[in-house]
Amino acid sequence: MLRPLNWNNSINEFKNYLRIERGLSDNSIEAYERDIEKLHQYCQHVQIQADPLAVSYNDLQNFVHWIVELGMLASSQARTISGIRAFYRFLVLSGRLQDDPSEMIQQPKIGRKLPDVLSNIEIDALIDAIDLSSQQGQRNKAILETLYSCGLRVSELVNLKISDLFFAEEFIKVVGKGSKERLVPIGNEAIKYINIYLNEIRVHQEIKHGFEDYVFLNRRGKPLTRVMIFTIIKNLALQIGLQKTISPHTFRHSFATSLVEAGADLRAVQEMLGHESITTTEIYTHLDRSFLRSTLISYHPRFSMK
């Protein structure tokens, strides 16, 4: 009779199987290992004193509920469940298990639920609700104008530097995922209100050492956090009674949707958003900067304003 395996031994045996029997790459093997480690961490978290052979179907069901509650995306849930299924199929094939407890675990539905989109009227209402009599109000107006004008991720917004602003050329440099840089056209309204914030509000702030180049600062002279941007937008939505679930990403999605629905070239939208590809099979397409800007001027409502 085969002796029970502990987690480390079973994971190592599984990795050897993936490498030798299935010929998978190191990256793929590491991905499978992370999936199994998540299950191991869950068992430790809920104090299931069991080796992987003793994990039951109910344990796996509870694990799936756990990763859902953690906020893991459906695509990531599916990836993790797939890895755990492969692990338990291996344990059955190797004779370690007779029955596969993962066999009946259901995959989440990955059909993409589109987030709420803001209309131009709703965006105007949110921005108009900002109290411009306060210093933070002037900053917040510049923030929302920038989010919608450029379709930035919230992480890209909070890390935006003054040295990345090329207003004479009407572009900004954005550092996106994987530290990849891209140039994004910026609209006249965003330029206007960033300049007001920089020249009339920020210039009078005491800025903490090391943060002099960051555009958007909090009252203590440090960069804003992602959570603060969420809070600003959430409070404005409550203030106008907006019956939609919105976040900073809503502005990014609205930016892209308004362009695509108006007939903008998808490749131009792709590059402005900083996506690697339009689909998983398309390669990244480099586009001329003048073409990117002309696309925004033609289709984005914020670019027609002077």
QUIRANOR-V905682 format. One record per residue. N is the residue number from 0. RES is the residue in three letters. SS is DSSP state (hx for helix, st for strand, lp for the rest). OMEGA is omega in radians with two decimals (999 if undefined). NEAR is the number of other C-alpha atoms within 8 Angstrom. Layout:
<<N;RES;SS;OMEGA;NEAR> <N;RES;SS;OMEGA;NEAR>>
//
This chain:
<<0;MET;lp;-3.14;2> <1;LEU;lp;-3.14;4> <2;ARG;lp;3.10;4> <3;PRO;lp;3.12;7> <4;LEU;lp;2.94;9> <5;ASN;lp;-3.05;8> <6;TRP;hx;-3.09;9> <7;ASN;hx;-3.13;6> <8;ASN;hx;-3.11;8> <9;SER;hx;3.12;10> <10;ILE;hx;3.13;10> <11;ASN;hx;3.10;8> <12;GLU;hx;3.12;8> <13;PHE;hx;3.13;10> <14;LYS;hx;3.09;10> <15;ASN;hx;3.10;9> <16;TYR;hx;-3.14;10> <17;LEU;hx;-3.10;11> <18;ARG;hx;-3.01;12> <19;ILE;hx;-3.05;8> <20;GLU;lp;-3.08;7> <21;ARG;lp;3.05;7> <22;GLY;lp;-3.11;7> <23;LEU;lp;3.13;9> <24;SER;lp;3.12;7> <25;ASP;hx;3.14;7> <26;ASN;hx;3.14;6> <27;SER;hx;3.14;8> <28;ILE;hx;3.10;12> <29;GLU;hx;3.11;8> <30;ALA;hx;3.09;8> <31;TYR;hx;-3.13;11> <32;GLU;hx;3.11;10> <33;ARG;hx;3.12;8> <34;ASP;hx;-3.12;13> <35;ILE;hx;3.11;13> <36;GLU;hx;3.08;8> <37;LYS;hx;3.12;8> <38;LEU;hx;3.11;10> <39;HIS;hx;3.13;9> <40;GLN;hx;3.11;8> <41;TYR;hx;-3.13;10> <42;CYS;hx;3.08;11> <43;GLN;hx;-3.10;9> <44;HIS;hx;-3.11;7> <45;VAL;lp;3.07;6> <46;GLN;lp;2.98;6> <47;ILE;lp;-3.12;7> <48;GLN;lp;-3.07;6> <49;ALA;lp;2.99;8> <50;ASP;lp;-3.07;10> <51;PRO;hx;3.14;9> <52;LEU;hx;-3.09;9> <53;ALA;hx;3.12;6> <54;VAL;lp;-3.05;10> <55;SER;lp;3.05;7> <56;TYR;hx;3.13;10> <57;ASN;hx;3.08;6> <58;ASP;hx;-3.13;8> <59;LEU;hx;3.08;12> <60;GLN;hx;3.12;9> <61;ASN;hx;3.08;8> <62;PHE;hx;3.12;10> <63;VAL;hx;3.09;10> <64;HIS;hx;-3.11;8> <65;TRP;hx;-3.11;9> <66;ILE;hx;3.06;10> <67;VAL;hx;-3.13;10> <68;GLU;hx;3.10;7> <69;LEU;lp;3.12;6> <70;GLY;lp;3.13;6> <71;MET;lp;3.14;9> <72;LEU;lp;-3.12;7> <73;ALA;hx;3.14;9> <74;SER;hx;3.11;8> <75;SER;hx;3.05;8> <76;GLN;hx;-3.12;14> <77;ALA;hx;3.12;11> <78;ARG;hx;-3.12;9> <79;THR;hx;3.14;11> <80;ILE;hx;3.11;12> <81;SER;hx;3.12;8> <82;GLY;hx;3.13;11> <83;ILE;hx;3.07;13> <84;ARG;hx;3.13;10> <85;ALA;hx;3.12;8> <86;PHE;hx;-3.10;10> <87;TYR;hx;3.01;11> <88;ARG;hx;3.08;9> <89;PHE;hx;-3.13;10> <90;LEU;hx;3.08;10> <91;VAL;hx;-3.12;12> <92;LEU;hx;-3.12;8> <93;SER;lp;3.12;7> <94;GLY;lp;3.14;7> <95;ARG;lp;-3.14;10> <96;LEU;lp;3.06;10> <97;GLN;lp;-3.14;6> <98;ASP;lp;-3.11;5> <99;ASP;lp;-3.11;9> <100;PRO;lp;-3.10;10> <101;SER;lp;-2.99;10> <102;GLU;lp;-3.05;6> <103;MET;lp;3.11;6> <104;ILE;lp;-3.09;9> <105;GLN;lp;3.06;4> <106;GLN;lp;3.04;7> <107;PRO;lp;3.06;8> <108;LYS;lp;-3.05;5> <109;ILE;lp;3.13;7> <110;GLY;lp;-3.00;4> <111;ARG;lp;3.05;4> <112;LYS;lp;-3.11;4> <113;LEU;lp;3.11;4> <114;PRO;lp;3.09;6> <115;ASP;lp;3.10;8> <116;VAL;lp;3.11;9> <117;LEU;lp;3.03;10> <118;SER;lp;3.09;7> <119;ASN;hx;3.13;7> <120;ILE;hx;-3.13;7> <121;GLU;hx;3.10;8> <122;ILE;hx;3.09;9> <123;ASP;hx;-3.13;8> <124;ALA;hx;3.11;9> <125;LEU;hx;-3.11;11> <126;ILE;hx;3.13;10> <127;ASP;hx;-3.13;6> <128;ALA;lp;-3.12;9> <129;ILE;lp;3.12;10> <130;ASP;lp;-3.07;7> <131;LEU;lp;3.10;9> <132;SER;lp;3.14;6> <133;SER;lp;3.11;7> <134;GLN;hx;3.13;8> <135;GLN;hx;3.12;7> <136;GLY;hx;3.10;11> <137;GLN;hx;3.09;15> <138;ARG;hx;-3.09;12> <139;ASN;hx;3.09;10> <140;LYS;hx;3.10;12> <141;ALA;hx;3.14;12> <142;ILE;hx;-3.10;11> <143;LEU;hx;3.09;9> <144;GLU;hx;-3.13;12> <145;THR;hx;3.12;12> <146;LEU;hx;-3.07;15> <147;TYR;hx;-3.11;12> <148;SER;hx;-2.99;13> <149;CYS;hx;3.14;13> <150;GLY;lp;-3.06;14> <151;LEU;lp;2.89;11> <152;ARG;lp;-3.11;11> <153;VAL;hx;3.11;11> <154;SER;hx;3.11;7> <155;GLU;hx;3.14;11> <156;LEU;hx;-3.06;10> <157;VAL;hx;3.13;13> <158;ASN;lp;-3.13;9> <159;LEU;lp;-3.09;12> <160;LYS;st;3.06;9> <161;ILE;hx;3.13;8> <162;SER;hx;3.11;6> <163;ASP;hx;-3.12;9> <164;LEU;st;3.10;9> <165;PHE;st;-3.01;10> <166;PHE;lp;3.11;9> <167;ALA;lp;3.11;5> <168;GLU;lp;-3.13;5> <169;GLU;lp;3.05;9> <170;PHE;st;2.93;12> <171;ILE;st;3.06;12> <172;LYS;st;-3.08;11> <173;VAL;st;3.06;11> <174;VAL;st;-3.05;10> <175;GLY;lp;-3.12;11> <176;LYS;hx;3.14;5> <177;GLY;hx;-3.12;4> <178;SER;hx;3.13;6> <179;LYS;lp;-3.11;7> <180;GLU;st;3.03;8> <181;ARG;st;3.07;11> <182;LEU;st;-3.08;10> <183;VAL;st;3.04;11> <184;PRO;st;3.11;12> <185;ILE;lp;-3.05;13> <186;GLY;lp;-3.08;11> <187;ASN;hx;3.14;11> <188;GLU;hx;3.14;11> <189;ALA;hx;3.10;12> <190;ILE;hx;-3.11;10> <191;LYS;hx;-3.02;8> <192;TYR;hx;2.99;12> <193;ILE;hx;3.12;11> <194;ASN;hx;3.09;8> <195;ILE;hx;3.14;10> <196;TYR;hx;-3.11;12> <197;LEU;hx;-2.98;10> <198;ASN;hx;-3.08;8> <199;GLU;hx;-3.08;8> <200;ILE;hx;-3.03;12> <201;ARG;hx;-3.09;9> <202;VAL;hx;-3.13;7> <203;HIS;hx;-3.12;6> <204;GLN;lp;2.95;8> <205;GLU;lp;-3.02;6> <206;ILE;lp;3.14;9> <207;LYS;lp;-3.12;9> <208;HIS;lp;3.13;5> <209;GLY;lp;-3.09;5> <210;PHE;lp;-3.06;10> <211;GLU;lp;-3.04;7> <212;ASP;lp;-3.13;8> <213;TYR;st;-3.10;12> <214;VAL;lp;-3.00;11> <215;PHE;lp;-3.07;10> <216;LEU;st;3.04;11> <217;ASN;lp;-3.07;8> <218;ARG;lp;-3.11;6> <219;ARG;lp;3.09;8> <220;GLY;lp;3.10;11> <221;LYS;lp;3.14;10> <222;PRO;st;3.06;12> <223;LEU;lp;3.06;10> <224;THR;lp;3.08;7> <225;ARG;hx;-3.12;9> <226;VAL;hx;-3.14;6> <227;MET;hx;3.10;8> <228;ILE;hx;3.07;11> <229;PHE;hx;-3.09;10> <230;THR;hx;3.12;8> <231;ILE;hx;-3.09;9> <232;ILE;hx;3.13;11> <233;LYS;hx;-3.13;10> <234;ASN;hx;3.11;8> <235;LEU;hx;3.11;11> <236;ALA;hx;3.09;12> <237;LEU;hx;-3.09;8> <238;GLN;hx;-3.12;8> <239;ILE;hx;3.13;9> <240;GLY;lp;-3.13;6> <241;LEU;lp;-3.10;7> <242;GLN;lp;3.09;5> <243;LYS;lp;3.05;5> <244;THR;lp;-3.06;5> <245;ILE;lp;-3.14;10> <246;SER;lp;3.05;9> <247;PRO;hx;-3.14;12> <248;HIS;hx;3.11;9> <249;THR;hx;3.11;12> <250;PHE;hx;3.11;13> <251;ARG;hx;3.14;14> <252;HIS;hx;3.12;11> <253;SER;hx;3.07;12> <254;PHE;hx;-3.10;13> <255;ALA;hx;-3.10;11> <256;THR;hx;-3.12;9> <257;SER;hx;3.13;10> <258;LEU;hx;-3.08;13> <259;VAL;hx;-3.13;11> <260;GLU;hx;3.13;7> <261;ALA;lp;3.07;7> <262;GLY;lp;3.14;7> <263;ALA;lp;3.13;11> <264;ASP;lp;-3.07;8> <265;LEU;hx;-3.14;8> <266;ARG;hx;3.10;9> <267;ALA;hx;3.11;12> <268;VAL;hx;3.13;12> <269;GLN;hx;-3.09;12> <270;GLU;hx;-3.14;13> <271;MET;hx;3.11;14> <272;LEU;hx;-3.13;9> <273;GLY;lp;3.09;8> <274;HIS;lp;3.12;9> <275;GLU;lp;-3.11;8> <276;SER;lp;3.07;11> <277;ILE;lp;3.03;11> <278;THR;lp;-3.11;5> <279;THR;lp;-3.11;5> <280;THR;lp;-3.13;5> <281;GLU;lp;3.12;7> <282;ILE;lp;3.10;7> <283;TYR;lp;-3.09;8> <284;THR;lp;3.10;7> <285;HIS;lp;-3.11;5> <286;LEU;lp;3.11;9> <287;ASP;lp;-3.07;6> <288;ARG;hx;-3.12;7> <289;SER;hx;3.10;6> <290;PHE;hx;3.11;9> <291;LEU;hx;-3.10;13> <292;ARG;hx;-3.14;9> <293;SER;hx;3.08;8> <294;THR;hx;3.14;12> <295;LEU;hx;3.14;11> <296;ILE;hx;-3.09;9> <297;SER;hx;-2.93;7> <298;TYR;hx;-3.06;11> <299;HIS;lp;-3.06;13> <300;PRO;hx;-3.09;7> <301;ARG;hx;-3.08;9> <302;PHE;hx;-3.14;13> <303;SER;lp;-3.11;8> <304;MET;lp;3.07;7> <305;LYS;lp;999;5>>
//
